[in-house]
Structures are given as structure tokens and as C-alpha cells.
Amino acid sequence: MTFGLLRYGLCTKFKLPIHHQHSFIVYIPRCRARKPLFNEAVRWMSTKSAVCFLIISSAVTMAIPFSFGRIVDIIYKSDATEAQSKLIKTCTILLPIFLVGAACNFGRIYLMNTSGYKITKRLRELLFKSLLSQETAYFDRHRTGELINRLSSDCLLVSQTITTNISDGLRSTIMVASGVSFMFFVSPKLALVGLSIVPPIAALAVIYGRFVRKITRSVQDSLAASNQVAEEKISNIRTVKAFSQEKKEMFLYGEKMNEVLQLSIKESFMRGLFFGMTGFAGNFIIISVLYSGGLLVSEQAISVGELSSFLLYAAYTGVSIGGLSTFYSDINRGLGASSRIWEIIDRKPLIPISGGLKPLTDPKGDISFQNIVFNYPNRPDAPILNGLNLEIPSGMIYALVGHSGSGKSTLGHLLLRLYDPQSGQVCLDKTDLKMYDPIWLHSHIGVVSQEPILFSGTVRENIAYGRECVTDNEIISAAKEANAYDFIVKTFPEGFDTVVGERGVLLSGGQKQRIAIARALLKNPKILLLDEATSALDAESEKLIQEALQRVSKGRTVLTIAHRLSTIKNADKLAVIFSGKIVELGSYDELMSIENGLFRKLNKNQILTS
Ligand SMILES: Nc1ncnc2c1ncn2[C@@H]1O[C@H](COP(=O)(O)OP(=O)(O)OP(=O)(O)O)[C@@H](O)[C@H]1O
């Protein structure tokens, strides 16, 4: 029952919905049919054991002042021989008790810490899962550094709070309760003197706890902002160096760190003030107890041993009250972190990552954009598409042309359902994309983006990304089709096992493009979405890429965002996008023949490279 209450208390305190109670599964036992019974039993046992160890080790610690008083009285009241035999007897009893106490303390710390690590792991997994499930627009609003901070430090903080801190808090509570009882047992009068310190300290602790909670959130937020600066600049170090911005970036990072430092200094000041005041109050009370206790001994109301026991109990209680106030501030720190974590874990993505229609056959490949109105959610006042219509019949190659920023890539994003339009429909085979399972949809669309992103890993892993079980032969034939095979086996001694570096930095732009084409091809998609690189590639790379793209376009519906004349000439139809609409549609020759046509102007003004 205690565990049920604790679990309920934690879930309520941490504002966890009931279905998230399983986050505490490692710490708090809860029988779930889907978990193997054995694991559940082990968890249950380890939690119970940790609490038993905690109680025993605290009891042993609290036996020390009592024994100490006894020993002082033995020394004080007995003659030398009697004292020796009594001391041997007492110490023989105490030694095994202390050994048991030490073993229990070991068990308590070991079990609580391992539970903490398990909870951190579980929290990080839950958070990462929830992050990856969010729709793309979520990442437009939240910075990478901030989210990484949630994963690293916030998860650790929460798990420490619900294991180590709670364990220490429970220990302090047990020690305060037993310490106070013993103090009253020895001398109620002296106990009242000793405990007069508690109410002011408790009030201070509440004020301090509130402050800590507020400041921790600010410290974590500024830390997230500084991480964002570091993450962005380190991952784009080439640009920083090319513009010789190292010093400026060092300065900017320094400024962010200054913010963190200022907040931490504020926290340290309050911490120092709080602990300074509590320390002084503790020492003051010791003097008062010594004074009143001394008087009681001289009146023979209590023995010297009892006064010694009392003083030790008072000291232990004082230390434990200090522990309780630290526990209070730590809990507040954990609450701050947990509210941020659960904001993300509980968030329902606006576009689900799975669920919906999964037709058993491959799609035909007819695409249509119907009356699309769209703006990016983080820029509601900047309409991008404004009633756009476009039909792309299966097996045709359509090239999108238009000024930079006219919304060509945006159409690709809508086709992939990275975003949903505010109104209108994007359809595949006459069915709204919203009806399909996104996993099914993505398995039929191959994407080669403007700046292909490779992941750190080998060439083989990058080509295979997006498919579960792939044979070497499939990888090789995709690489051949994408004109990537020759450079992989001839240029790299390690061939397909060559490591490409973070985001593929160890490869050239043209090589990355061809690996991305191979990766898209391995899915054997019915639809190809090609966002042509705007950056110029050398003539040889360009030729190889164009050749590969022409080859792989056959038999597929292709939507290409074209920047080059060569691509445009190979397309069945060109769609010119302007002011959020398709304003011209036709073959190259048809569009060139329109007097004052936009395509003609774009061509004339060399918006398209040759
Ligand atoms: N994630 C985003 N959040 C907010 N606005 C965005 C986002 N992505 C693009 N935009 C804006 O949407 C508009 C259309 O961008 P898009 O990338 O579709 O243009 P484009 O025609 O493909 O340009 P280019 O030819 O230069 O690649 C631009 O004004 C751009 O600033």
C-alpha cells in the first residue's frame, strides 16, 4: 500500500498521467502482464530490499548515540576492571550491528543508484521516442540544443530525484523521527529547547525551495541556449572557419555562458545564505542545549551519559533536518525538469508517424495537389501556397520551376506529408494522403534532396538506410544504377565499408548526391522526389548524376525541383510556380512559345542554369 501511495504521490506530484506511471516501473513495482513475471519480481524485490536496507541502516545509525551514552555512563560510573568487562561486552554486541548497518547502507546505495540509471535510460528512451514522433513543424519551433539538453541533463535530474534524493529524504525523515523521539525519551525539557529551531528552519526551507525551483528552470534554459550555440557552430565548423568567425563565436558562446554563470552565482548566493543561516542556528542550539543540559546534570536530573546521548541525537537530528531541506530543494529541481520532460512525452504529434490505410498493392503513382493553401506553422502570416492545383499522372516526369523561395521544395514537403496544408488536399491515386499510413506512403516515395544528408556510418549503411533487410547484391545494383559504384570501389580502399564521417563530410558533393540516389532507389519507389542541388557540381559529376537520374526516372512518377536547363528539357511537363499558384504548365517548347510568359522570362534572366 505504501508503494501504491508513493507511486500515486509521485505521479500526482510530477503531474504524470496515469498511463505514464510505468515510467516508475523500475523503481516502483507494478505487475504488468506484458512484462516477464521474473523481471517484475526482481524489480519488486529490489525496491522492497532497498527500502528495508534503508530502514535498517538508519536504525543502526540511530543506535550510535544511545550506545555512546551507555559507554560514557559505564566509564563514568564503574571502576577500572568492571568498566573493562562491560566495555568488551558492549563493543562485542555493537560490532556485528555496525557491520550489518554498513552492509545495508551498501545495499541501499547500490540498489537506489542502479534504479536511478535504469530510470534515466527509460526516460531518455521515452523522450527520444516522443521527439522522433513529433511532426516536422515541431522542430521548426524548438532548437536542437534545447532538445538535447532535455535528453541529457533533465532526464538525469529527474531520475536522481526519484531515486537517490527520495532515498536520502526517507533516510533523513526516519532519522529525524527517531532522533526526536529519543530526545523526548531522554529529557522532554531539553528536547523542547533543542527543537525550537525547527519552525524557522522549515519556513526558510520552503522559501529557498521555491527559489531553487524557479532558478533551476532558468539555469537549464540558458544552458540549453548555450548548447544550441555550440551545437550549431561545431556542426557547421567549415562555414565558421571560412568566414574567420572563430573569435566572434567564442565571444557569443562566452556571453551565453556568462548568463548561465550569473544565474548560478545567484543560486550559490542563496544556497550559501540558507546553509550559513541553518548552520548558525544549529550551533546556537547546541550551546543552548549544553547550557540547559549542564544545569540538569548538576541537578542530577539526567546522567552525563544521557546528556552525551542527547547531544548526539540533537546533532544527528540537526544534520537530518539539513538533509530534509536539501531534499526539498532537490525535489523542486526535479519537478522543474520533469515538467519540461513530460511536456514533450505527453505531446500528441499533429501528424502521426503510423496508422491509416496500407494498401496491399503498390500505388499507381497519380499525384494531385488540389486547392492547396499553405503557410509554415511557425510563420502564420507568410502564405506560401495560395490555392495551388497540379495533377501529375502516373509515370510522368514533371519539373517545378520558379523563383527562389516560390515554394517548390514546399510542394515536396507536402507530398511527403512532413506538413499538412491548411486547406486543400494532396492525393495519391485519388485518395487524400491523410488516409494513408505514413510508413506505407514513405516506402513508396524516394527522395533525393538538395543537400543530401548522410549519417555517420559506412557507405553501405547509408545506402541501406530506409530498408530493413537488404542484401549486398541489392546495394551494389542500386549503387551501379546511381553511377556511384565506380567511385565507391575505385576511390575508396575500403569500398562499401568506407566511413563517410558526420553528415557525410568525408565525401564530395557529387558523391553524396549519388549515394543519396542509390539510397532512394533501394526502396524501388513508385514516386521519385528530386530536389536538384543548386550548387554547381563539376561537369563530370553533373553528367553522371543526370545520367543516373534519367535512368532511374523511367517507369516512375517523378516530381523534380529543377534548377538546370538539362533537367527541364528532359521533363514531360514543366509547372511554373508563382505567387503560390501554378501559373504555366506545358512542355519546354510550349512554355517558351508563350509571349511574355514567366518561364520565358526566367529562362531569359538565367534563373535556370544551363
Ligand atoms: N521550415 C520553414 N519554416 C518557415 N518558413 C519556411 C520553412 N521552409 C521554407 N520556408 C519559407 O517558405 C518559402 C518557400 O520555400 P521553398 O524552400 O519551398 O522555396 P523554393 O522555391 O524551393 O526555393 P529554392 O529554389 O531557393 O530552393 C520561403 O520563403 C522560405 O523562407
PDBQT file of the ligand as one rigid body, heavy atoms in Angstrom, charges set to zero:
ROOT
HETATM    1  N1  LIG A 701      10.545  25.387 -42.153  1.00  0.00    +0.000 N 
HETATM    2  C1  LIG A 701      10.166  26.592 -42.591  1.00  0.00    +0.000 A 
HETATM    3  N2  LIG A 701       9.575  27.456 -41.743  1.00  0.00    +0.000 NA
HETATM    4  C2  LIG A 701       9.174  28.669 -42.167  1.00  0.00    +0.000 A 
HETATM    5  N3  LIG A 701       9.321  29.110 -43.427  1.00  0.00    +0.000 NA
HETATM    6  C3  LIG A 701       9.905  28.286 -44.318  1.00  0.00    +0.000 A 
HETATM    7  C4  LIG A 701      10.366  26.995 -43.945  1.00  0.00    +0.000 A 
HETATM    8  N4  LIG A 701      10.915  26.406 -45.048  1.00  0.00    +0.000 NA
HETATM    9  C5  LIG A 701      10.800  27.291 -46.044  1.00  0.00    +0.000 A 
HETATM   10  N5  LIG A 701      10.192  28.412 -45.615  1.00  0.00    +0.000 N 
HETATM   11  C6  LIG A 701       9.852  29.601 -46.425  1.00  0.00    +0.000 C 
HETATM   12  O1  LIG A 701       8.939  29.165 -47.422  1.00  0.00    +0.000 OA
HETATM   13  C7  LIG A 701       9.183  29.806 -48.649  1.00  0.00    +0.000 C 
HETATM   14  C8  LIG A 701       9.272  28.771 -49.762  1.00  0.00    +0.000 C 
HETATM   15  O2  LIG A 701      10.411  27.983 -49.519  1.00  0.00    +0.000 OA
HETATM   16  P1  LIG A 701      10.842  26.804 -50.502  1.00  0.00    +0.000 P 
HETATM   17  O3  LIG A 701      12.016  26.140 -49.870  1.00  0.00    +0.000 OA
HETATM   18  O4  LIG A 701       9.668  25.973 -50.793  1.00  0.00    +0.000 OA
HETATM   19  O5  LIG A 701      11.274  27.618 -51.789  1.00  0.00    +0.000 OA
HETATM   20  P2  LIG A 701      11.935  27.080 -53.141  1.00  0.00    +0.000 P 
HETATM   21  O6  LIG A 701      11.090  27.567 -54.261  1.00  0.00    +0.000 OA
HETATM   22  O7  LIG A 701      12.166  25.609 -53.073  1.00  0.00    +0.000 OA
HETATM   23  O8  LIG A 701      13.319  27.863 -53.101  1.00  0.00    +0.000 OA
HETATM   24  P3  LIG A 701      14.743  27.458 -53.717  1.00  0.00    +0.000 P 
HETATM   25  O9  LIG A 701      14.594  27.372 -55.185  1.00  0.00    +0.000 OA
HETATM   26  O10 LIG A 701      15.602  28.611 -53.317  1.00  0.00    +0.000 OA
HETATM   27  O11 LIG A 701      15.146  26.179 -53.080  1.00  0.00    +0.000 OA
HETATM   28  C9  LIG A 701      10.434  30.630 -48.451  1.00  0.00    +0.000 C 
HETATM   29  O12 LIG A 701      10.053  31.982 -48.289  1.00  0.00    +0.000 OA
HETATM   30  C10 LIG A 701      11.048  30.120 -47.182  1.00  0.00    +0.000 C 
HETATM   31  O13 LIG A 701      11.669  31.145 -46.468  1.00  0.00    +0.000 OA
ENDROOT
TORSDOF 0
